[in-house]
C-alpha cells in the first residue's frame, strides 16, 4: 500500500475534537485526558489523512471496549492499547452502492505509522508531541486547533504531496492510542507534537521529508523507517529542552 501525504487540512482538528467528544461521552470518567496528536495536529504540516488521538487512563487493564467503530490492533508495543477506526461517510450522509469502498488495506500502526502488524520495535511515526510536561489536559493542546495556510508541495516538485484532499463528506480514519496517566507527561508523541508547534523550521523540515518520501511511492513500513533518523533528532531536541533523558523513538 503506497503512502498518500496530503497538504494540511484545517478540518482535521475539527474531526479530532468530534472524536474526542464521542469518547468522553461514551465513557464518562474513564479517560483522564485525550489529545489530538500526529501530523494532522500541526497546522501547516503535510500528513496522511488519519487522525491520531492519545488517551490516558489510570490502568490499561480496566479499559473498556471503546466501541464507536474502533477495532483493537495488536502491535506489540508495551504499555499501550492501539485501536483503529476506518474512514466513513460523515454523519448524516448515506453512502450509495456506487460509492462503496473496497476492503480496507492493512492497517498502518507505527507511532508515525508502520504496516500492521507492527515490527518488533514500534516507534512514534505519527508525531505525537506533547504540551509542557505536567498534569494531563482534558482537551486539545493549546494552539492545536488554530487554522493555518496549507503547506503545499514546493513549486516544481510535482507529486511531492498528493494534491487531492479528502472527500469533504468523508470522516477520516482515526488511530486511538491508550496509555497510562503515569506515562502521559513524557510520552514522545506528545513531546514531538509540541516541538513542531513551537519550531516552524523543524515542522517544515519534517514536512519536506514526508513529501519527498511519498513521491517515491513507498510502502508504509519503508516510509516510517525512512523518517526514523529525523524523528529521533526532533524528539531528542524536545526532550533536551525539557531536561528529560533521551529515549529511543522505537518502543521495544
C-alpha positions as CSV (number, residue, x, y, z in Angstrom):
1,X,0.0,0.0,0.0
2,X,1.5,3.3,-1.1
3,X,1.5,6.3,1.2
4,X,-0.5,9.4,0.4
5,X,0.7,12.7,2.0
6,X,-1.9,15.5,1.7
7,X,-1.5,19.2,2.3
8,X,-2.6,20.3,5.7
9,X,-6.4,20.3,6.0
10,X,-7.9,22.8,8.6
11,X,-10.8,20.3,9.1
12,X,-8.6,17.8,10.7
13,X,-8.7,19.3,14.2
14,X,-12.5,19.5,13.9
15,X,-12.7,15.8,13.2
16,X,-10.3,15.2,16.2
17,X,-12.4,17.3,18.5
18,X,-15.6,15.4,17.5
19,X,-13.9,12.0,18.1
20,X,-12.6,13.2,21.5
21,X,-16.1,14.3,22.5
22,X,-17.6,11.0,21.4
23,X,-15.1,9.0,23.6
24,X,-15.7,11.2,26.6
25,X,-19.5,11.0,26.1
26,X,-19.5,7.2,25.6
27,X,-17.1,6.5,28.6
28,X,-17.6,9.3,31.2
29,X,-14.8,9.3,33.8
30,X,-12.7,6.7,32.1
31,X,-10.1,8.9,30.3
32,X,-8.1,11.3,32.4
33,X,-7.1,13.1,29.1
34,X,-7.5,12.7,25.4
35,X,-5.5,14.8,22.9
36,X,-5.0,15.1,19.1
37,X,-1.5,14.1,18.1
38,X,0.4,13.3,14.9
39,X,1.0,15.4,11.8
40,X,-2.7,16.3,11.5
41,X,-2.4,18.1,14.8
42,X,0.2,20.5,13.5
43,X,-1.1,23.4,11.3
44,X,0.8,23.7,8.1
45,X,2.3,20.2,8.2
46,X,1.5,17.8,5.3
47,X,0.1,14.5,6.6
48,X,-1.5,11.2,5.8
49,X,-5.3,11.8,6.3
50,X,-5.5,9.8,9.5
51,X,-6.4,11.4,12.9
52,X,-4.2,10.3,15.8
53,X,-5.6,10.5,19.3
54,X,-3.8,9.6,22.5
55,X,-5.9,8.9,25.7
56,X,-4.7,8.5,29.2
57,X,-6.2,6.1,31.8
58,X,-5.2,5.1,35.3
59,X,-4.9,1.4,34.4
60,X,-4.8,-0.3,31.0
61,X,-6.3,-3.5,32.4
62,X,-9.5,-1.6,33.3
63,X,-10.1,0.0,29.8
64,X,-13.5,-1.0,28.4
65,X,-14.0,-1.7,24.7
66,X,-14.3,1.8,23.3
67,X,-17.0,0.8,20.7
68,X,-17.8,3.6,18.3
69,X,-16.4,1.6,15.4
70,X,-12.9,1.2,16.9
71,X,-11.1,-2.2,16.4
72,X,-8.2,-3.3,18.7
73,X,-5.0,-3.9,16.7
74,X,-2.2,-6.0,18.3
75,X,1.1,-4.0,17.8
76,X,3.4,-5.5,20.4
77,X,4.0,-2.1,21.9
78,X,4.3,-2.3,25.7
79,X,2.1,-0.3,28.0
80,X,-0.2,0.8,25.1
81,X,-3.5,-0.2,23.6
82,X,-4.0,0.7,19.9
83,X,-7.3,1.0,18.1
84,X,-8.2,1.9,14.6
85,X,-11.5,3.3,13.2
86,X,-11.9,3.1,9.4
87,X,-12.9,6.1,7.3
88,X,-16.7,6.6,6.9
89,X,-19.3,8.9,5.4
90,X,-19.7,11.9,7.6
91,X,-22.8,11.8,9.9
92,X,-26.0,12.5,8.0
93,X,-24.6,11.3,4.7
94,X,-25.7,8.0,3.2
95,X,-23.1,6.2,1.0
96,X,-24.6,4.8,-2.2
97,X,-23.6,1.4,-3.7
98,X,-21.6,3.1,-6.4
99,X,-19.5,4.8,-3.7
100,X,-18.9,1.7,-1.7
101,X,-15.2,1.4,-0.9
102,X,-13.0,-1.7,-1.3
103,X,-12.0,-3.7,1.7
104,X,-9.5,-1.8,3.8
105,X,-5.8,-2.3,3.2
106,X,-3.6,-3.5,6.0
107,X,-3.5,-1.0,8.9
108,X,-0.6,1.3,9.4
109,X,0.3,1.2,13.0
110,X,3.7,2.8,13.6
111,X,3.8,5.6,16.0
112,X,4.1,7.6,13.0
113,X,2.7,4.6,11.1
114,X,4.1,1.2,10.1
115,X,2.4,-1.6,8.3
116,X,0.4,-3.8,10.6
117,X,1.4,-5.9,12.4
118,X,4.0,-3.5,13.7
119,X,7.6,-4.6,13.6
120,X,9.3,-5.6,16.8
121,X,10.2,-2.1,17.9
122,X,7.4,0.2,17.4
123,X,8.0,3.8,17.1
124,X,6.4,7.2,17.1
125,X,5.7,7.6,13.5
126,X,2.7,9.9,13.8
127,X,4.3,12.7,15.5
128,X,2.9,12.8,18.9
129,X,4.2,15.7,20.6
130,X,3.2,17.0,23.9
131,X,2.4,20.1,25.8
132,X,4.6,21.2,28.6
133,X,5.3,18.3,31.0
134,X,2.8,18.2,33.8
135,X,-0.7,17.0,34.5
136,X,-2.7,15.8,31.6
137,X,-5.0,18.2,29.9
138,X,-8.6,17.2,29.3
139,X,-8.9,18.5,25.7
140,X,-6.8,19.6,22.7
141,X,-3.4,21.1,23.3
142,X,-3.1,24.9,23.2
143,X,-3.0,26.3,19.6
144,X,-3.7,22.8,18.4
145,X,-6.9,23.8,16.5
146,X,-5.6,27.0,15.0
147,X,-6.0,27.0,11.3
148,X,-3.1,27.7,9.0
149,X,-2.5,28.0,5.3
150,X,-1.9,24.7,3.6
151,X,1.8,23.8,3.3
152,X,1.6,22.5,-0.3
153,X,4.5,20.8,-2.1
154,X,7.2,23.2,-3.2
155,X,6.8,24.6,-6.7
156,X,8.3,22.3,-9.4
157,X,8.1,19.2,-7.2
158,X,5.0,17.6,-8.8
159,X,3.8,14.6,-6.9
160,X,5.7,15.5,-3.7
161,X,2.4,15.8,-2.0
162,X,-1.0,14.5,-3.1
163,X,-2.9,17.5,-4.3
164,X,-6.3,16.0,-3.8
165,X,-8.0,16.5,-0.4
166,X,-10.2,14.0,1.3
167,X,-13.9,13.9,0.2
168,X,-15.4,16.7,2.4
169,X,-18.3,14.3,3.1
170,X,-15.9,11.6,4.5
171,X,-14.8,11.2,8.1
172,X,-11.1,10.3,8.1
173,X,-9.7,7.2,9.8
174,X,-8.8,7.5,13.4
175,X,-6.0,5.9,15.4
176,X,-6.5,5.8,19.1
177,X,-3.5,5.2,21.4
178,X,-4.4,4.5,25.0
179,X,-1.6,4.8,27.6
180,X,-1.3,5.3,31.3
181,X,-1.8,8.5,33.1
182,X,1.6,8.0,34.8
183,X,3.4,8.0,31.5
184,X,1.5,10.8,30.0
185,X,3.8,13.8,30.7
186,X,6.8,12.3,28.9
187,X,5.2,10.5,26.0
188,X,7.4,11.1,23.0
189,X,4.4,11.6,20.7
190,X,3.1,14.5,22.8
191,X,6.6,16.0,23.1
192,X,7.1,15.8,19.3
193,X,3.8,17.5,18.5
194,X,4.5,20.4,20.9
195,X,8.1,20.7,19.5
196,X,6.8,21.0,15.9
197,X,4.2,23.6,17.1
198,X,6.9,25.7,18.7
199,X,9.5,25.4,16.0
200,X,8.3,26.1,12.4
201,X,11.7,25.3,10.9
202,X,11.5,21.8,12.4
203,X,7.9,21.4,11.1
204,X,8.9,22.5,7.6
205,X,12.0,20.2,7.6
206,X,9.8,17.3,8.6
207,X,7.2,18.2,6.0
208,X,9.7,18.3,3.2
209,X,11.0,14.9,4.2
210,X,7.5,13.4,4.2
211,X,6.7,14.9,0.8
212,X,9.9,13.7,-0.8
213,X,9.4,10.2,0.6
214,X,5.8,10.0,-0.5
215,X,6.9,10.9,-4.0
216,X,8.8,7.6,-4.2
217,X,5.6,5.6,-3.6
218,X,7.0,3.6,-0.6
219,X,5.1,1.1,1.4
220,X,4.1,2.0,5.0
221,X,7.0,0.3,6.7
222,X,9.6,1.8,4.3
223,X,8.1,5.3,4.7
224,X,8.1,5.0,8.5
225,X,11.7,3.7,8.8
226,X,13.0,6.4,6.4
227,X,11.8,9.0,8.8
228,X,13.3,7.5,11.9
229,X,16.6,9.5,12.0
230,X,14.9,12.9,11.7
231,X,12.1,12.0,14.2
232,X,14.8,10.8,16.6
233,X,16.7,14.1,16.3
234,X,13.5,16.1,16.8
235,X,12.4,14.1,19.8
236,X,15.9,14.4,21.3
237,X,15.7,18.1,20.9
238,X,12.2,18.2,22.5
239,X,13.4,16.1,25.5
240,X,16.6,18.1,25.9
241,X,14.5,21.4,26.1
242,X,12.6,19.9,29.0
243,X,15.5,18.4,30.8
244,X,14.3,14.8,30.1
245,X,16.7,11.9,29.5
246,X,17.0,10.8,25.8
247,X,15.0,7.8,24.7
248,X,14.7,5.8,21.5
249,X,11.6,6.6,19.5
250,X,11.1,2.9,18.7
251,X,9.2,1.2,21.5
252,X,10.7,-2.3,22.1
